[in-house]
Amino acid sequence: MKSIYVFLILFFAAYGYVFTQGAAGDGAVYESNYIIDQPTAGILRKGDFSVYTQTFPQGGLLVGLSASPFTNFSMGFSYSGTNVVGTGSVEWQKMPGIQLKLRVLDERINWPAIVVGLNSQGRESYFEGSERFMTNSTGLYLAVSKNYSWVLGNIAFHGGINYSFDTPSDHRSPNFYVGMEQSIGSKGSLNFEFNPTIDEYNKEVMSHKGMLNMSLRWSIYNGITIELHARDLLENYKNSNGFRRSLVFEYVSSF
């Protein structure tokens, strides 16, 4: 498995230098819409759409479609299931995830970009009995992003406050998240994200609170971006056997 990931990194790194740009690196054509799990203040341009796919353990697959019919506003939906790849019965999440995003302030030299939105799509496996995802959805949120140029390229800082509806109503609480994105040349970026998971109310999923994720993102061809995720680097998931790996493809284009 490790050799496969190394091969993919090397292949797409070489491949990406030949073709045009996606959503990573100093030459990015499109804005990053997510740090890793959590939303940034980036948004699709008017008339653009994106198709997002993510693999996860237990043969899981998440597919999402978003579009921007108006300036600074996008909408989308998503759906996921386990055992989509492999054997056994496919187990789908109960309801599709909904994404709504409105940018209320564009980034300027002296202030960050700000968005408000809703994202009801959790990450990884959906537990039917508990009616929740392994990682809670963001829910209602306000996100802030600011980009800077320095000697190593472009670096962006992201943060947000959110309120998920995945937990029972008497246990819900506000949460926050922070992250950063450092460009690697014209086509790559390295991303870090920390979610303190304050809204985890019991130890059904996590033995300790706090989730640290990392990803390598690379633009490979005409709006296509690939990502390799290393999730839960703190290994706080129950019965953790090390960090969790997943593979993401995103395609962005215009109508």
Legacy VTK file of the C-alpha trace (Angstrom):
# vtk DataFile Version 3.0
C-alpha trace
ASCII
DATASET POLYDATA
POINTS 255 float
0.000 0.000 0.000
2.805 2.442 0.867
4.511 1.786 -2.459
1.263 2.594 -4.300
0.993 5.979 -2.578
4.653 6.769 -3.328
4.109 5.853 -6.987
1.028 8.087 -7.230
2.863 11.047 -5.716
5.813 10.703 -8.099
3.634 10.048 -11.148
1.313 13.000 -10.672
4.168 15.298 -9.656
5.875 14.620 -12.988
2.603 14.581 -14.932
1.469 17.905 -13.509
4.417 19.854 -14.882
3.353 19.076 -18.447
-0.267 20.172 -18.320
-2.351 23.087 -17.078
-3.372 24.158 -13.637
-5.948 23.057 -11.036
-6.552 24.254 -7.466
-3.078 23.884 -5.913
0.233 25.714 -6.037
1.378 29.239 -6.805
-0.205 29.026 -10.250
-3.613 27.824 -9.040
-6.487 28.847 -11.303
-9.213 27.886 -8.813
-9.550 28.658 -5.114
-9.325 25.951 -2.461
-12.784 25.305 -1.042
-11.612 23.049 1.803
-8.547 22.893 4.015
-8.988 19.124 4.275
-12.399 18.435 5.856
-13.326 21.967 6.871
-14.330 24.801 4.521
-12.159 27.777 3.640
-13.395 31.192 2.502
-12.605 30.128 -1.067
-15.520 29.793 -3.456
-16.265 28.755 -7.025
-16.426 31.496 -9.628
-19.798 32.316 -11.182
-20.574 29.710 -13.831
-18.108 27.117 -12.488
-18.911 23.657 -11.130
-16.882 21.038 -9.288
-17.038 17.258 -8.940
-15.395 15.902 -5.786
-14.648 12.270 -4.916
-12.943 10.892 -1.799
-12.091 7.337 -0.809
-11.965 6.253 2.827
-11.482 3.004 4.807
-13.929 0.081 4.579
-14.271 0.554 0.819
-15.851 3.967 1.339
-16.541 6.529 -1.365
-17.839 10.100 -1.095
-19.067 11.940 -4.202
-20.056 15.606 -4.255
-21.251 18.074 -6.901
-21.213 21.855 -6.442
-21.985 24.778 -8.735
-21.945 28.567 -8.592
-24.956 30.140 -10.345
-24.245 33.606 -8.937
-21.201 35.644 -7.964
-19.878 34.661 -4.512
-22.549 31.979 -3.985
-22.325 28.221 -4.487
-24.556 25.263 -3.719
-24.090 21.535 -3.828
-24.947 18.091 -2.563
-23.008 14.949 -1.700
-23.513 11.299 -0.859
-21.300 8.561 0.548
-21.307 4.889 1.420
-19.095 2.109 2.753
-18.267 -1.118 0.907
-18.738 0.726 -2.395
-15.368 -0.736 -3.363
-14.664 -4.304 -2.294
-17.072 -6.904 -0.932
-20.179 -6.912 1.236
-23.403 -4.935 1.082
-23.090 -1.239 0.348
-24.237 0.899 3.279
-25.292 4.395 2.254
-25.694 7.437 4.465
-29.293 8.192 5.407
-29.731 11.549 3.628
-27.602 13.425 1.061
-25.334 16.144 2.397
-26.169 19.749 1.490
-23.656 22.551 0.923
-24.507 26.268 0.725
-21.808 28.938 0.687
-21.992 32.735 0.507
-18.923 34.965 0.505
-19.813 38.174 2.302
-16.388 39.804 2.030
-13.679 39.392 -0.612
-10.046 39.281 0.435
-8.085 42.551 0.284
-4.595 43.540 1.371
-5.759 44.603 4.825
-8.521 42.066 5.541
-9.366 38.403 4.915
-12.103 36.804 2.864
-15.147 35.801 4.913
-17.899 33.315 4.079
-20.962 31.973 5.844
-22.387 28.616 4.937
-23.952 25.273 5.686
-22.364 21.861 5.176
-24.301 18.840 6.439
-21.875 16.263 4.984
-19.846 14.395 7.590
-16.720 12.436 6.742
-15.938 8.731 6.528
-18.347 6.021 7.707
-21.983 6.707 8.548
-23.334 4.877 11.609
-27.000 4.104 11.029
-27.761 3.299 14.670
-26.259 6.535 15.962
-27.330 8.573 12.922
-23.920 10.231 12.662
-20.688 10.183 10.679
-17.299 9.173 12.000
-16.341 12.860 11.758
-19.180 15.300 12.396
-20.280 17.578 9.592
-19.335 21.247 9.827
-22.979 22.328 9.994
-23.501 26.097 10.113
-20.208 27.941 9.897
-18.334 31.184 9.401
-14.922 30.817 7.728
-12.054 33.275 7.317
-9.059 32.978 4.947
-6.039 35.193 4.285
-3.227 34.577 1.812
0.348 35.903 2.019
3.409 35.699 -0.222
6.822 34.943 1.267
10.157 33.388 0.377
8.687 29.844 0.111
5.756 30.876 -2.100
2.162 31.455 -1.030
0.861 30.598 2.402
-2.795 30.820 3.411
-4.217 30.764 6.924
-7.756 29.511 7.486
-10.072 29.353 10.449
-13.713 29.122 11.327
-16.380 28.626 13.926
-19.129 26.088 13.351
-22.179 24.424 14.865
-22.923 20.850 13.792
-26.365 19.274 13.979
-25.019 15.711 13.967
-25.077 15.265 17.743
-28.300 15.039 19.810
-29.823 18.457 20.471
-29.107 18.377 24.218
-25.382 17.766 23.576
-24.677 20.225 20.751
-22.051 22.905 21.204
-20.093 25.367 19.052
-16.776 24.219 17.656
-13.898 25.845 15.777
-11.100 24.835 13.456
-7.821 26.247 12.106
-5.564 25.354 9.218
-2.890 26.448 6.798
-1.946 25.836 3.174
1.623 26.206 1.908
2.302 26.135 -1.817
4.936 23.790 -3.228
6.083 25.302 -6.489
3.538 26.208 -9.126
1.340 23.112 -8.824
1.452 21.673 -5.299
0.441 22.534 -1.762
0.838 21.065 1.710
-2.153 21.478 4.034
-2.630 21.100 7.781
-5.908 21.236 9.694
-6.734 20.981 13.375
-10.273 20.325 14.604
-10.524 20.195 18.437
-13.843 18.282 18.115
-15.364 20.144 21.058
-18.771 18.942 19.852
-17.907 15.269 20.502
-20.093 14.511 23.523
-19.130 10.898 24.272
-16.419 8.370 23.464
-18.374 6.308 20.971
-16.026 7.291 18.128
-13.021 9.043 19.654
-11.070 8.039 22.737
-9.736 11.602 23.082
-10.795 14.900 21.532
-8.792 16.622 18.851
-8.186 15.699 15.207
-5.093 16.691 13.216
-5.129 16.123 9.457
-2.575 16.691 6.709
-2.797 16.525 2.928
-0.632 16.850 -0.161
-2.523 18.480 -3.043
-1.332 18.551 -6.645
-2.729 20.053 -9.860
-2.446 17.527 -12.654
-4.549 18.418 -15.703
-7.089 21.049 -16.857
-8.858 21.708 -13.542
-8.130 18.284 -12.038
-6.524 18.199 -8.603
-5.478 15.100 -6.679
-4.993 14.909 -2.909
-3.496 12.381 -0.537
-4.919 12.705 2.991
-3.288 11.588 6.226
-6.112 11.789 8.762
-6.126 11.628 12.561
-2.382 12.017 12.997
-2.948 12.186 16.777
-4.594 8.729 16.571
-7.540 9.722 18.756
-10.061 7.525 16.967
-11.010 4.492 19.057
-9.131 1.296 18.163
-6.778 3.334 15.992
-4.178 1.369 14.025
-2.310 4.467 12.917
-3.389 7.451 10.863
-6.010 6.952 8.185
-5.276 7.440 4.488
-7.595 8.572 1.743
-7.381 9.680 -1.875
-9.271 12.655 -3.341
-9.941 13.806 -6.901
-11.522 17.160 -7.722
-12.515 18.441 -11.151
-13.443 22.098 -11.671
-14.715 23.552 -14.935
-17.274 25.981 -16.394
-20.764 25.377 -17.718
LINES 1 256
255 0 1 2 3 4 5 6 7 8 9 10 11 12 13 14 15 16 17 18 19 20 21 22 23 24 25 26 27 28 29 30 31 32 33 34 35 36 37 38 39 40 41 42 43 44 45 46 47 48 49 50 51 52 53 54 55 56 57 58 59 60 61 62 63 64 65 66 67 68 69 70 71 72 73 74 75 76 77 78 79 80 81 82 83 84 85 86 87 88 89 90 91 92 93 94 95 96 97 98 99 100 101 102 103 104 105 106 107 108 109 110 111 112 113 114 115 116 117 118 119 120 121 122 123 124 125 126 127 128 129 130 131 132 133 134 135 136 137 138 139 140 141 142 143 144 145 146 147 148 149 150 151 152 153 154 155 156 157 158 159 160 161 162 163 164 165 166 167 168 169 170 171 172 173 174 175 176 177 178 179 180 181 182 183 184 185 186 187 188 189 190 191 192 193 194 195 196 197 198 199 200 201 202 203 204 205 206 207 208 209 210 211 212 213 214 215 216 217 218 219 220 221 222 223 224 225 226 227 228 229 230 231 232 233 234 235 236 237 238 239 240 241 242 243 244 245 246 247 248 249 250 251 252 253 254
